[in-house]
Amino acid sequence: MIQALPLVALLTVQLIFGFNFAASKVVLEHYPPTLWGAIRLLCSALLMFALSPKFVPAGKRRMDRDFLKKTFIYGLFGMALSQFFFMFGIKNTTTTNAAIMNTLTPLFTLLIAMVMGVERLTLRRFAGFALAITGAVVIRDLSEFRLSSATFLGDFATILNCLSLAIYFTLSQRFLKENSTFWATGWMFLFGAIVLFAMAWRDAGGLFMPGLDGRFYIAAFYSIFLATLVTYFLNAWTLTQVSPSIVAMFFYFQPVVAVFNGWFSLGENPTVRTFAAMGLIFAGLGLGVSRKK
């Protein structure tokens, strides 16, 4: 069975991510997706570098060529491409489409891990994935799901976001175990920010927006500090504790967070179908993270 601390970390990540859809929508009313992705990664990198002397011993702050090469590769897939496709996707598709397609992340992760020989598919793991993905899909109002020319690019970008994260989860695990997770994540943020700024150079003139209101700054703080720095660091740390597919599998918890958010914030009462879907998700997670005695 998964240990308590990684479990708390994974649940915390999904709680934060579950509210990030709304925060990102607010920010993207003012900033182009790629530029904002670069800003949030750069701010997170600078914060982590500033805090590193307190949390990372000098001997573990590597800056050799091999370290920088690997953090660039992992930053490209796990930060830059993931951020770009996520932001572009959420701006150009519906929330329902994005939520349903995000269920592909754990599946992609498991498939890549199996191909690489990192994990094997057991009957218990298969059953857990089947239950969780069923619950994650059923919990949404499928009548709102649309595959149309209007959302095609956003839907495709969301799928590429899932694939980028899956590649990052699988490839980076060994590297993160061998190095300071905090220090490595800071460098991945930095390289990811550089790539996104290069992609967003046409929008650089809008870096400083006048007349931004308090609603924007709250959403921006949430997006940078919680939904970027905290979540990506916790994901990187949990990769040193559990398998990549288990880290990704907790993405199925996001729809549950969305339900409770709608219930308490918007007065959207959950239905019997909602509670049944939540039961499937929890059962799937329970099977997926448990080990046969």
CORFEN-V702815 format. One record per pair of residues at least 6 apart in sequence whose C-alpha atoms are under 6 Angstrom apart, sorted by the first residue. I is the first residue (numbers start at 1). J is the second residue. If there is no record, write none. Layout:
i->I j->J
i->I j->J
//
This chain:
i->1 j->290
i->1 j->291
i->2 j->289
i->6 j->238
i->13 j->231
i->14 j->254
i->16 j->227
i->18 j->254
i->18 j->257
i->18 j->258
i->23 j->219
i->27 j->216
i->33 j->87
i->33 j->88
i->34 j->84
i->34 j->200
i->35 j->200
i->37 j->83
i->38 j->193
i->38 j->196
i->38 j->197
i->40 j->224
i->41 j->189
i->41 j->193
i->42 j->190
i->42 j->193
i->44 j->229
i->45 j->186
i->45 j->189
i->45 j->190
i->48 j->186
i->71 j->188
i->72 j->191
i->74 j->168
i->75 j->188
i->75 j->191
i->75 j->192
i->76 j->192
i->77 j->164
i->77 j->168
i->78 j->165
i->78 j->168
i->79 j->192
i->80 j->192
i->80 j->196
i->82 j->161
i->82 j->164
i->85 j->157
i->85 j->158
i->85 j->161
i->86 j->158
i->86 j->161
i->89 j->154
i->89 j->157
i->89 j->158
i->92 j->151
i->92 j->154
i->93 j->151
i->93 j->154
i->96 j->145
i->97 j->145
i->100 j->137
i->105 j->162
i->105 j->166
i->106 j->245
i->106 j->248
i->106 j->249
i->108 j->166
i->109 j->166
i->109 j->245
i->110 j->245
i->113 j->119
i->113 j->170
i->114 j->120
i->125 j->288
i->128 j->284
i->128 j->287
i->128 j->288
i->129 j->284
i->131 j->280
i->131 j->284
i->132 j->280
i->132 j->281
i->132 j->284
i->135 j->277
i->135 j->280
i->135 j->281
i->136 j->252
i->138 j->277
i->139 j->274
i->139 j->277
i->169 j->244
i->170 j->244
i->173 j->239
i->177 j->240
i->262 j->268
i->263 j->269
//
